[in-house]
Amino acid sequence: MDKITSVAIPAALAATSVFLIRSHKAYSVELAHFHSADNVEFLHRISPNTCSRMNWQNV
């Protein structure tokens, strides 16, 4: 299992700065912690290119 990391931001900096934290693309194993197997499979198939071609009645 991947290690979950956290970033400590000093209070003085947090009040005056904007932080952008980019996450990595989630792997199926990580998604499975929060979603059903069917939903993980759907998320694997869907993209902006395939979204318009989806038959939403069968999803």
Residue pairs with C-beta under 8 A, 6 or more apart in sequence:
1 29
2 27
2 30
7 19
7 21
9 19
28 40
28 44
31 39
31 40
31 43
32 40
35 43
42 59
46 54
